[in-house]
Amino acid sequence: MQLRPRLTNEEIKARLVLVVGVGLTIVFVLSIGFMLYGLQFVTQPRNMSEADGEAYSVLSPLLMSLSGGLLALLSANGLRDKPKDPPTPPTSGSTP
């Protein structure tokens, strides 16, 4: 049996960011979907119950933090780990 070559640190990090980003996106989309389902298709009394009001008041900051975390993860990923150029040797020659 032939073993696969080992992954580099950049490849491991890219896969980790992908898994975390997909996980956060799934949680975010499902939360929004369940909230919209509850608003549209579940029969509600004229006045919202206290339990529903508390659930929505907790869900709002949760979704804001999830969306902020997802955006920060995806935007900050491109800013780090840029390949470093080797220093260029000084050129010798006459200066005018």
All heavy atoms as an XYZ file, in Angstrom:
718
protein
N       0.838     -1.182      0.000
C       0.000      0.000      0.000
C       0.883      1.246      0.000
O       1.787      1.371      0.803
C      -0.883     -0.024      1.245
C      -1.843      1.100      1.292
S      -3.087      0.818      2.546
C      -2.566      2.000      3.743
N       0.587      2.146     -0.901
C       1.388      3.351     -1.025
C       0.760      4.477     -0.203
O      -0.456      4.701     -0.269
C       1.480      3.756     -2.485
C       2.430      4.893     -2.728
C       2.539      5.209     -4.213
O       1.739      4.746     -5.004
N       3.531      5.990     -4.565
N       1.581      5.155      0.585
C       1.100      6.254      1.418
C       1.033      7.545      0.611
O       1.830      7.770     -0.296
C       2.015      6.441      2.618
C       2.084      5.277      3.604
C       3.104      5.569      4.681
C       0.732      5.016      4.218
N       0.082      8.373      0.973
C      -0.015      9.684      0.328
C       1.068     10.597      0.890
O       1.484     10.449      2.034
C      -1.376     10.314      0.615
C      -2.523      9.568     -0.021
C      -3.812     10.283      0.230
N      -4.058     10.330      1.670
C      -5.142     10.820      2.219
N      -6.089     11.303      1.473
N      -5.299     10.831      3.518
N       1.504     11.556      0.098
C       2.502     12.510      0.630
C       1.873     13.374      1.725
O       0.679     13.638      1.732
C       2.885     13.345     -0.590
C       1.784     13.146     -1.573
C       1.173     11.811     -1.279
N       2.707     13.783      2.669
C       2.234     14.602      3.782
C       1.802     15.982      3.288
O       2.369     16.526      2.346
C       3.334     14.751      4.827
C       3.675     13.448      5.488
C       4.724     13.662      6.537
N       4.209     14.494      7.599
C       3.885     14.048      8.798
N       4.007     12.777      9.074
N       3.452     14.865      9.726
N       0.789     16.518      3.959
C       0.299     17.851      3.610
C       1.208     18.905      4.223
O       1.739     18.738      5.326
C      -1.127     18.035      4.121
C      -2.182     17.097      3.546
C      -3.501     17.313      4.249
C      -2.335     17.300      2.065
N       1.322     20.030      3.535
C       2.082     21.147      4.090
C       1.214     21.911      5.081
O      -0.002     21.704      5.161
C       2.542     22.100      2.972
O       1.378     22.661      2.361
C       3.384     21.377      1.928
N       1.835     22.789      5.833
C       1.088     23.594      6.811
C       0.033     24.455      6.133
O      -1.066     24.631      6.661
C       2.041     24.471      7.620
C       2.821     23.665      8.628
O       2.439     22.548      8.973
N       3.928     24.226      9.089
N       0.340     24.991      4.966
C      -0.615     25.830      4.252
C      -1.831     25.012      3.799
O      -2.967     25.488      3.854
C       0.042     26.506      3.045
C       1.055     27.572      3.399
C       2.420     26.984      3.722
O       2.677     25.824      3.333
O       3.220     27.672      4.368
N      -1.596     23.788      3.353
C      -2.709     22.937      2.922
C      -3.587     22.520      4.094
O      -4.814     22.498      3.983
C      -2.169     21.694      2.206
C      -1.529     21.992      0.873
C      -0.815     20.803      0.279
O      -0.435     19.878      1.021
O      -0.639     20.797     -0.946
N      -2.968     22.221      5.224
C      -3.734     21.869      6.428
C      -4.572     23.060      6.877
O      -5.753     22.927      7.203
C      -2.802     21.394      7.544
C      -2.162     20.057      7.160
C      -3.548     21.258      8.869
C      -1.073     19.612      8.098
N      -3.956     24.241      6.878
C      -4.671     25.442      7.299
C      -5.815     25.768      6.340
O      -6.909     26.144      6.777
C      -3.709     26.615      7.370
C      -4.358     27.879      7.848
C      -3.364     28.992      7.910
C      -4.092     30.251      8.238
N      -3.239     31.404      8.085
N      -5.598     25.596      5.056
C      -6.652     25.867      4.077
C      -7.828     24.915      4.279
O      -8.989     25.327      4.221
C      -6.099     25.738      2.666
N      -7.555     23.654      4.542
C      -8.637     22.700      4.785
C      -9.373     23.008      6.074
O     -10.598     22.884      6.151
C      -8.088     21.278      4.824
C      -7.658     20.803      3.466
C      -7.176     19.389      3.490
N      -6.719     19.006      2.166
C      -6.469     17.771      1.808
N      -6.625     16.791      2.675
N      -6.061     17.500      0.590
N      -8.649     23.417      7.099
C      -9.276     23.763      8.371
C     -10.182     24.978      8.216
O     -11.318     24.994      8.715
C      -8.212     24.027      9.429
C      -8.701     24.376     10.818
C      -9.459     23.198     11.411
C      -7.546     24.761     11.708
N      -9.716     25.990      7.508
C     -10.524     27.190      7.274
C     -11.767     26.834      6.463
O     -12.865     27.324      6.736
C      -9.685     28.284      6.581
C     -10.554     29.388      6.040
C      -8.661     28.840      7.548
N     -11.618     25.946      5.494
C     -12.757     25.523      4.687
C     -13.800     24.801      5.542
O     -14.992     25.100      5.457
C     -12.295     24.609      3.557
C     -13.406     24.041      2.688
C     -14.016     25.143      1.836
C     -12.898     22.916      1.838
N     -13.360     23.892      6.398
C     -14.296     23.142      7.245
C     -15.014     24.075      8.214
O     -16.234     23.999      8.394
C     -13.557     22.004      7.983
C     -14.418     21.405      9.073
C     -13.129     20.939      7.006
N     -14.270     24.981      8.844
C     -14.883     25.912      9.793
C     -15.842     26.852      9.066
O     -16.952     27.120      9.542
C     -13.800     26.703     10.559
C     -14.392     27.840     11.364
C     -13.030     25.769     11.474
N     -15.444     27.349      7.904
C     -16.317     28.239      7.136
C     -17.592     27.551      6.688
O     -18.681     28.119      6.785
N     -17.490     26.316      6.222
C     -18.677     25.574      5.802
C     -19.576     25.287      7.000
O     -20.798     25.417      6.922
C     -18.274     24.274      5.065
C     -19.447     23.336      4.896
C     -17.665     24.598      3.723
N     -18.970     24.923      8.134
C     -19.768     24.665      9.341
C     -20.525     25.892      9.805
O     -21.722     25.820     10.122
N     -19.853     27.038      9.870
C     -20.525     28.278     10.272
C     -21.616     28.672      9.283
O     -22.678     29.148      9.686
C     -19.509     29.412     10.405
C     -18.639     29.410     11.654
C     -17.609     30.526     11.571
C     -19.468     29.553     12.901
N     -21.362     28.461      8.002
C     -22.363     28.797      6.995
C     -23.597     27.916      7.130
O     -24.732     28.405      7.038
C     -21.757     28.654      5.589
O     -20.608     29.495      5.498
C     -22.756     29.027      4.526
N     -23.396     26.630      7.381
C     -24.537     25.722      7.545
C     -25.362     26.116      8.762
O     -26.596     26.182      8.698
C     -24.052     24.265      7.637
C     -23.561     23.799      6.271
C     -25.149     23.340      8.148
C     -22.865     22.458      6.288
N     -24.700     26.403      9.891
C     -25.427     26.817     11.095
C     -26.182     28.117     10.851
O     -27.345     28.267     11.249
C     -24.456     26.954     12.287
C     -25.119     27.627     13.464
C     -23.924     25.585     12.688
N     -25.543     29.062     10.164
C     -26.169     30.349      9.885
C     -27.404     30.184      8.997
O     -28.475     30.719      9.290
C     -25.139     31.270      9.217
C     -25.630     32.648      8.931
C     -25.823     33.552      9.954
C     -25.897     33.050      7.635
C     -26.268     34.827      9.694
C     -26.352     34.318      7.366
C     -26.532     35.206      8.405
N     -27.271     29.407      7.923
C     -28.388     29.228      6.991
C     -29.534     28.468      7.649
O     -30.711     28.819      7.483
C     -27.901     28.526      5.701
C     -29.052     28.059      4.849
C     -27.008     29.460      4.912
N     -29.224     27.422      8.414
C     -30.282     26.666      9.092
C     -31.005     27.519     10.140
O     -32.231     27.428     10.278
C     -29.710     25.405      9.740
C     -29.327     24.281      8.769
C     -28.701     23.126      9.527
C     -30.517     23.820      7.969
N     -30.273     28.346     10.866
C     -30.905     29.211     11.869
C     -31.860     30.200     11.209
O     -32.981     30.400     11.682
C     -29.849     29.965     12.671
O     -29.016     29.078     13.359
N     -31.415     30.815     10.137
C     -32.279     31.748      9.412
C     -33.485     31.011      8.840
O     -34.622     31.499      8.898
C     -31.492     32.456      8.288
C     -30.424     33.361      8.873
C     -32.416     33.238      7.372
C     -30.949     34.560      9.613
N     -33.258     29.818      8.287
C     -34.357     29.048      7.714
C     -35.397     28.663      8.747
O     -36.602     28.783      8.507
N     -34.968     28.200      9.918
C     -35.919     27.838     10.967
C     -36.660     29.054     11.494
O     -37.845     28.983     11.817
C     -35.223     27.106     12.116
C     -34.843     25.689     11.780
C     -33.593     25.203     12.102
C     -35.737     24.845     11.143
C     -33.236     23.908     11.794
C     -35.390     23.539     10.839
C     -34.139     23.069     11.163
N     -35.967     30.181     11.579
C     -36.629     31.387     12.043
C     -37.698     31.840     11.038
O     -38.813     32.195     11.420
C     -35.613     32.501     12.272
C     -36.190     33.705     12.976
S     -34.961     34.856     13.570
C     -34.240     35.433     12.068
N     -37.367     31.797      9.762
C     -38.348     32.171      8.746
C     -39.506     31.178      8.688
O     -40.655     31.573      8.499
C     -37.680     32.274      7.373
C     -36.724     33.445      7.193
C     -36.047     33.370      5.832
C     -37.442     34.759      7.372
N     -39.225     29.900      8.866
C     -40.284     28.905      8.902
C     -41.234     29.170     10.062
O     -42.451     29.099      9.917
C     -39.686     27.503      9.021
C     -40.729     26.423      9.139
C     -41.389     25.955      8.013
C     -41.065     25.884     10.383
C     -42.354     24.975      8.117
C     -42.028     24.899     10.496
C     -42.671     24.448      9.361
O     -43.633     23.478      9.470
N     -40.669     29.498     11.225
C     -41.499     29.793     12.390
C     -42.351     31.036     12.197
O     -43.468     31.113     12.701
N     -41.836     31.995     11.465
C     -42.609     33.217     11.233
C     -43.686     33.032     10.169
O     -44.748     33.630     10.246
C     -41.673     34.353     10.821
C     -40.775     34.912     11.919
C     -39.802     35.916     11.326
C     -41.586     35.550     13.017
N     -43.404     32.218      9.150
C     -44.315     32.108      8.021
C     -45.363     31.012      8.166
O     -46.523     31.224      7.859
C     -43.524     31.850      6.733
C     -42.685     33.010      6.291
C     -43.520     34.182      5.855
O     -44.550     34.023      5.217
N     -43.090     35.385      6.188
N     -44.967     29.835      8.617
C     -45.834     28.676      8.490
C     -46.395     28.143      9.807
O     -47.204     27.237      9.787
C     -45.099     27.552      7.771
C     -44.634     27.954      6.397
C     -43.296     28.074      6.115
C     -45.551     28.230      5.398
C     -42.863     28.449      4.860
C     -45.136     28.605      4.143
C     -43.788     28.719      3.872
N     -45.958     28.667     10.935
C     -46.496     28.225     12.219
C     -47.547     29.235     12.652
O     -47.297     30.434     12.681
C     -45.374     28.097     13.272
C     -45.945     27.753     14.629
C     -44.364     27.058     12.841
N     -48.725     28.745     12.994
C     -49.814     29.622     13.407
C     -49.475     30.245     14.756
O     -49.172     29.540     15.715
C     -51.129     28.839     13.521
O     -51.372     28.197     12.267
C     -52.276     29.752     13.868
N     -49.525     31.549     14.793
C     -49.194     32.284     16.013
C     -50.455     32.971     16.545
O     -51.309     33.388     15.773
C     -48.139     33.363     15.715
C     -46.812     32.844     15.236
C     -45.991     32.251     16.348
O     -46.192     32.547     17.521
N     -45.080     31.375     15.972
N     -50.547     33.086     17.862
C     -51.656     33.877     18.399
C     -51.439     35.358     18.083
O     -50.396     35.768     17.595
C     -51.591     33.607     19.897
C     -50.208     33.159     20.158
C     -49.724     32.504     18.906
N     -52.460     36.148     18.382
C     -52.373     37.575     18.064
C     -51.187     38.234     18.777
O     -50.486     39.045     18.198
C     -53.677     38.265     18.456
C     -53.785     39.675     17.928
C     -55.155     40.257     18.142
N     -56.149     39.554     17.327
C     -56.560     39.975     16.141
N     -56.062     41.073     15.639
N     -57.462     39.314     15.471
N     -50.958     37.892     20.021
C     -49.818     38.419     20.776
C     -48.753     37.338     20.875
O     -49.045     36.175     21.133
C     -50.238     38.836     22.183
C     -51.202     39.996     22.155
O     -51.148     40.819     21.247
N     -52.091     40.058     23.129
N     -47.492     37.729     20.688
C     -46.394     36.771     20.769
C     -46.196     36.349     22.220
O     -46.227     37.185     23.129
C     -45.115     37.393     20.222
C     -43.934     36.443     20.211
S     -42.412     37.191     19.652
C     -42.701     37.248     17.912
N     -45.987     35.061     22.426
C     -45.775     34.578     23.789
C     -44.405     35.024     24.281
O     -43.519     35.381     23.507
C     -45.885     33.052     23.836
O     -44.792     32.485     23.157
N     -44.245     34.998     25.605
C     -42.974     35.442     26.181
C     -41.830     34.513     25.785
O     -40.706     34.964     25.583
C     -43.096     35.510     27.695
C     -43.988     36.631     28.177
C     -44.028     36.700     29.694
O     -43.055     36.273     30.329
O     -45.037     37.181     30.221
N     -42.117     33.206     25.675
C     -41.065     32.259     25.303
C     -40.568     32.522     23.881
O     -39.363     32.463     23.612
C     -41.579     30.832     25.429
N     -41.484     32.804     22.959
C     -41.072     33.110     21.587
C     -40.282     34.413     21.529
O     -39.301     34.527     20.787
C     -42.291     33.209     20.671
C     -42.927     31.866     20.392
O     -42.252     30.838     20.619
O     -44.087     31.840     19.960
N     -40.714     35.384     22.285
C     -39.991     36.660     22.318
C     -38.579     36.498     22.851
O     -37.635     37.087     22.329
N     -38.420     35.672     23.890
C     -37.085     35.420     24.432
C     -36.226     34.649     23.440
O     -35.032     34.901     23.323
C     -37.192     34.643     25.753
C     -37.711     35.465     26.909
C     -36.776     36.605     27.268
O     -35.545     36.410     27.240
O     -37.287     37.705     27.549
N     -36.832     33.693     22.738
C     -36.073     32.922     21.755
C     -35.557     33.830     20.647
O     -34.399     33.708     20.219
C     -36.940     31.814     21.174
N     -36.392     34.731     20.162
C     -35.947     35.647     19.108
C     -34.937     36.657     19.625
O     -34.049     37.075     18.895
C     -37.131     36.349     18.460
C     -37.924     35.435     17.555
C     -39.277     35.256     17.734
C     -37.303     34.761     16.525
C     -39.997     34.413     16.908
C     -38.009     33.920     15.698
C     -39.357     33.745     15.897
O     -40.063     32.908     15.090
N     -35.053     37.056     20.885
C     -34.078     38.009     21.417
C     -32.720     37.348     21.619
O     -31.699     38.026     21.544
C     -34.586     38.621     22.725
O     -34.601     37.645     23.749
N     -32.678     36.049     21.862
C     -31.404     35.334     21.970
C     -30.863     35.013     20.583
O     -29.652     35.047     20.352
C     -31.580     34.040     22.798
C     -30.377     33.136     22.686
C     -31.862     34.378     24.243
N     -31.736     34.713     19.645
C     -31.314     34.317     18.305
C     -30.675     35.462     17.533
O     -29.738     35.246     16.760
C     -32.523     33.777     17.539
C     -32.251     33.026     16.257
C     -31.395     31.808     16.533
C     -33.545     32.609     15.601
N     -31.135     36.665     17.754
C     -30.605     37.800     17.006
C     -29.114     38.037     17.276
O     -28.325     38.108     16.329
C     -31.425     39.043     17.318
O     -30.886     40.155     16.668
N     -28.646     38.159     18.529
C     -27.203     38.333     18.736
C     -26.390     37.108     18.308
O     -25.255     37.241     17.863
C     -27.056     38.562     20.238
C     -28.393     38.812     20.755
C     -29.382     38.297     19.782
N     -26.997     35.921     18.432
C     -26.300     34.706     18.009
C     -26.016     34.752     16.509
O     -24.902     34.468     16.067
C     -27.138     33.478     18.348
C     -26.626     32.147     17.822
C     -25.403     31.722     18.601
C     -27.703     31.109     17.899
N     -27.010     35.125     15.731
C     -26.812     35.196     14.287
C     -25.861     36.322     13.900
O     -25.089     36.180     12.952
C     -28.149     35.362     13.580
C     -29.073     34.147     13.648
C     -30.395     34.450     12.979
C     -28.417     32.948     13.022
N     -25.891     37.416     14.639
C     -24.955     38.503     14.355
C     -23.520     38.063     14.629
O     -22.615     38.358     13.846
C     -25.299     39.739     15.196
C     -26.606     40.384     14.804
S     -26.590     40.984     13.124
C     -25.650     42.448     13.337
N     -23.295     37.343     15.717
C     -21.939     36.887     16.016
C     -21.499     35.807     15.029
O     -20.326     35.757     14.641
C     -21.839     36.384     17.451
O     -22.664     35.259     17.636
N     -22.410     34.923     14.616
C     -22.063     33.922     13.609
C     -21.688     34.570     12.284
O     -20.704     34.190     11.653
C     -23.227     32.961     13.392
C     -23.358     31.797     14.349
C     -24.633     31.026     14.059
C     -22.174     30.885     14.281
N     -22.470     35.541     11.859
C     -22.160     36.199     10.587
C     -20.865     37.001     10.693
O     -20.059     37.009      9.760
C     -23.309     37.083     10.135
O     -23.533     38.111     11.071
N     -20.646     37.648     11.819
C     -19.389     38.383     12.011
C     -18.187     37.460     12.049
O     -17.144     37.760     11.474
N     -18.337     36.324     12.720
C     -17.241     35.358     12.760
C     -16.947     34.772     11.394
O     -15.786     34.582     11.021
N     -17.987     34.490     10.638
C     -17.796     33.947      9.291
C     -17.125     34.971      8.386
O     -16.186     34.645      7.650
C     -19.148     33.524      8.714
C     -19.138     32.894      7.341
C     -18.345     31.605      7.353
C     -20.549     32.623      6.871
N     -17.572     36.202      8.442
C     -16.957     37.244      7.613
C     -15.509     37.502      8.022
O     -14.640     37.686      7.168
C     -17.763     38.532      7.697
C     -19.120     38.499      7.003
C     -19.894     39.770      7.295
C     -18.943     38.314      5.517
N     -15.231     37.509      9.325
C     -13.861     37.722      9.789
C     -12.962     36.572      9.369
O     -11.814     36.788      8.962
C     -13.844     37.884     11.305
N     -13.464     35.356      9.470
C     -12.670     34.191      9.077
C     -12.329     34.235      7.598
O     -11.183     34.019      7.205
C     -13.439     32.905      9.396
C     -12.799     31.608      8.952
C     -11.631     31.288      9.861
C     -13.806     30.501      8.950
N     -13.305     34.536      6.772
C     -13.067     34.535      5.340
C     -12.239     35.740      4.890
O     -11.436     35.634      3.971
C     -14.393     34.491      4.593
C     -15.197     33.204      4.815
C     -16.535     33.288      4.082
C     -14.424     31.985      4.381
N     -12.419     36.886      5.517
C     -11.661     38.058      5.085
C     -10.233     38.037      5.606
O      -9.311     38.444      4.912
C     -12.365     39.334      5.518
O     -12.354     39.431      6.929
N     -10.017     37.557      6.828
C      -8.671     37.552      7.394
C      -7.819     36.433      6.818
O      -6.595     36.487      6.914
C      -8.741     37.413      8.912
N      -8.429     35.438      6.227
C      -7.658     34.329      5.685
C      -6.771     34.776      4.534
O      -5.672     34.272      4.366
C      -8.593     33.219      5.223
C      -7.834     31.981      4.851
O      -6.845     31.651      5.483
N      -8.274     31.306      3.826
N      -7.208     35.730      3.749
C      -6.407     36.193      2.627
C      -5.294     37.132      3.032
O      -4.399     37.403      2.241
N      -5.313     37.627      4.253
C      -4.314     38.599      4.681
C      -3.062     37.963      5.267
O      -2.043     38.602      5.382
C      -4.923     39.545      5.723
C      -6.112     40.370      5.246
C      -6.666     41.192      6.396
C      -5.694     41.277      4.106
N      -3.151     36.703      5.671
C      -2.030     36.058      6.339
C      -1.345     35.073      5.399
O      -1.869     34.696      4.371
C      -2.519     35.308      7.572
C      -3.071     36.228      8.617
C      -3.535     35.436      9.782
N      -4.707     34.660      9.327
C      -5.410     33.857     10.086
N      -5.077     33.694     11.323
N      -6.448     33.205      9.620
N      -0.184     34.645      5.838
C       0.575     33.591      5.180
C       0.846     33.855      3.703
O       0.720     32.967      2.872
C      -0.124     32.239      5.325
C      -0.112     31.755      6.748
O       0.726     32.247      7.523
O      -0.933     30.897      7.077
N       1.210     35.075      3.402
C       1.622     35.355      2.032
C       3.050     34.837      1.878
O       3.849     34.922      2.804
C       1.554     36.846      1.753
C       0.133     37.340      1.779
C       0.023     38.742      1.295
C      -1.457     39.104      1.334
N      -1.734     40.388      0.827
N       3.377     34.286      0.731
C       4.736     33.762      0.564
C       5.751     34.890      0.671
O       5.568     35.974      0.110
C       4.723     33.134     -0.821
C       3.518     33.670     -1.502
C       2.555     34.088     -0.438
N       6.794     34.599      1.388
C       7.823     35.612      1.594
C       8.850     35.502      0.476
O       9.341     34.423      0.173
C       8.479     35.422      2.951
C       7.504     35.619      4.081
C       8.154     35.340      5.396
C       7.089     35.510      6.485
N       7.490     34.970      7.736
N       9.174     36.623     -0.118
C      10.181     36.638     -1.167
C      11.566     36.580     -0.529
O      11.812     37.248      0.488
C      10.067     37.904     -2.017
C       8.757     37.952     -2.792
O       8.225     36.861     -3.108
O       8.270     39.065     -3.066
N      12.455     35.815     -1.104
C      13.815     35.824     -0.556
C      14.448     37.182     -0.798
O      14.153     37.857     -1.783
C      14.522     34.703     -1.337
C      13.727     34.534     -2.580
C      12.310     34.927     -2.222
N      15.322     37.608      0.114
C      15.939     38.926     -0.084
C      16.821     38.911     -1.339
O      17.502     37.949     -1.618
C      16.761     39.133      1.178
C      16.946     37.775      1.758
C      15.780     36.949      1.304
N      16.743     39.994     -2.067
C      17.544     40.089     -3.285
C      18.954     40.557     -2.908
O      19.099     41.480     -2.083
C      16.917     41.067     -4.277
O      16.770     42.340     -3.641
C      15.570     40.568     -4.751
N      19.947     39.923     -3.459
C      21.313     40.359     -3.142
C      21.582     41.728     -3.750
O      21.046     42.067     -4.812
C      22.199     39.277     -3.771
C      21.359     38.657     -4.824
C      19.923     38.798     -4.361
N      22.369     42.532     -3.062
C      22.672     43.862     -3.631
C      23.502     43.702     -4.905
O      24.340     42.830     -5.020
C      23.454     44.557     -2.525
C      23.973     43.467     -1.672
C      23.024     42.312     -1.797
N      23.194     44.548     -5.839
C      23.939     44.493     -7.100
C      25.210     45.327     -6.974
O      25.213     46.408     -6.370
C      23.082     45.038     -8.256
O      22.687     46.373     -7.938
C      21.855     44.176     -8.460
N      26.267     44.783     -7.496
C      27.520     45.548     -7.456
C      27.678     46.276     -8.770
O      27.331     45.785     -9.837
C      28.695     44.607     -7.219
O      28.771     43.672     -8.265
N      28.171     47.415     -8.685
C      28.346     48.213     -9.903
C      28.641     49.629     -9.528
O      28.617     50.035     -8.365
N      28.951     50.405    -10.526
C      29.261     51.803    -10.261
C      27.985     52.615    -10.154
O      27.024     52.388    -10.876
C      30.151     52.358    -11.377
O      29.437     52.300    -12.582
N      27.964     53.503     -9.231
C      26.836     54.412     -9.092
C      27.178     55.720     -9.753
O      28.278     56.240     -9.594
C      26.502     54.651     -7.605
O      27.644     55.134     -6.948
C      26.021     53.364     -6.958
N      26.311     56.276    -10.522
C      26.618     57.533    -11.231
C      26.662     58.730    -10.339
O      26.241     58.880     -9.311
C      25.524     57.689    -12.261
C      24.455     56.726    -11.924
C      25.015     55.781    -10.918
